[in-house]
Amino acid sequence: MIRTHPSTPFDDQKPGTSGLRKKVRVFQQPNYAENFIQSVFDVAEREAGSTLVLGGDGRFHNRTVIQQAIRMAAANGYGRVLVGQGGILSTPAASHVIRKYGASGGLILSASHNPGGPDEDFGIKYNTANGGPAPEGVTGAIYARTQEIDRWLDVDAPDVDLDTRGVTHVREMAVQVIDPVADYAALMEELFDFDAMRAAVKDGLGMAFDAMHAVTGPYAHEILEKRLGFAKGTVRNGTPLEDFGGHHPDPNLVHAKVLYDLMMSNDAPAIGAASDGDGDRNLIIGKHRFITPSDSLAMLAANAHLASGYADGLKGIARSMPTSAAADRVAEALGIPAFETPTGWKFFGNLLDAGKATICGEESAGTGSDHVREKDGLWAVLLWLNILAATGKSVDQIAREHWARFGRNYYARHDYEGVESDSADALMDALTGSLPGLPGTSFGPLTVAEADSFAYTDPVDGSLSENQGVRVLFEGGNRVVFRLSGTGTQGATIRVYLERYEPVGGNLDAETPTMLAEIIAAAEQIAGIERHTGRTAPDVVT
Ligand code: G6P
């Protein structure tokens, strides 16, 4: 029998950049997760009896919400739920499973790179039948539904055994507990030259992979150690933990410092890599050479044809607006289109579905391709490995040769975290108000060529997304971008993205902070970060 539980709306269920993210305690309130999931089920496009994919990054509260979602799916007319064993599915693996099994959508339980545990973060994201994050039209409809919801439905059924693979039933609905790794690993074997990589590993190609006690552990053990033959111990922190061992599972230079220090030491293997909580981000560091995510996108795009899955070339390259323009230069050289989208992977979905872009990437450590509809951490690592195996070159060599050919976009992001929301809003409002006066103004040696609040019209469906960050473009291809993070759960995070283009023949091997010093000074003058927030230095530099 279907049970109807009366409920009332919560006013804070508007999905952000990547689904609904809140503190675990917020999600633990009676009806909170249920209201959101029911709202998804109420508005999701699906036929009776369709398949729902369920899985998460293994963080605290994952299993509780999965069990509840299964009972609710049974009451809401789904015919089948595919759930990862142990409640585990990396975000890219979930995207693949949705596509492969023709599901009408999936719920991914994750707060990505945010910390986990009873006092930390949790999240629920809905992906549609194409495997990608729900587009704004759908998240908007979900939010609207949360604001009028008056009941949620479930069936009275015991918990499903999530740790044993196989099919059980909750009422008429089949629940299939699947191997979370198998389908994904098979897809990677289709895209990359595992034989060539295995041979390179045998010849001494070494790596260190930090799974950060998050979801990629089981995937990396299987693919890197078992299938490619990297030595045991290559995968570090490979067991998913509910609190990620107390760390932030964010693969950047702050939270993956141990890996960074290793890669800068003389004991460094050829390549170091890390992935985040839900497995969609990546960090790439060569021996003595950090590769910024923006550069990684450009370098992967320039060399992708070396991997069998991309041997026919790319249809186009897409990047989010704050990501450096390095990838645009590659697209130009390849004679293919370059797209600039707002921040958020969901904006790539239409371009990928329409066959306009093959490779996409973001400065926030996301890279991926049209093999799924999410960014994909291990995919990026494997493409790098494939390129190393095919060329026999080091990461550093690939980077230097790339810059010698295309010039170099020196790049950094400065984050001011936990800023009072009112101050952050005031800063952005003042900045937006000052835009018309900026062109022609000089800040030290830099003169503003153009300044705007970024708006994007989707070339496929014509939808318009406004207020996607403030861009200040200086003459000569230098730039600063200001944006408020859409993924935080407390206060506001101001992100300042700094970029300086150094053309071919220029100073291509300098220290990034030195090269960016003038732009950093200009950014402070333009936005008045200290005046608005009292902060004199960023909390995180990536
Ligand atoms: C998530 C999304 C990314 C996006 C990032 C931006 O990770 O999946 O597509 O780039 O958030 O985060 P922010 O905190 O800058 O809004």
Residues whose N, C-alpha, C, O or C-beta is under 5 A from the ligand:
A	BS01	G6P	T17 S18 T343 G344 W345 E362 S364 L484 S485 G486 T487
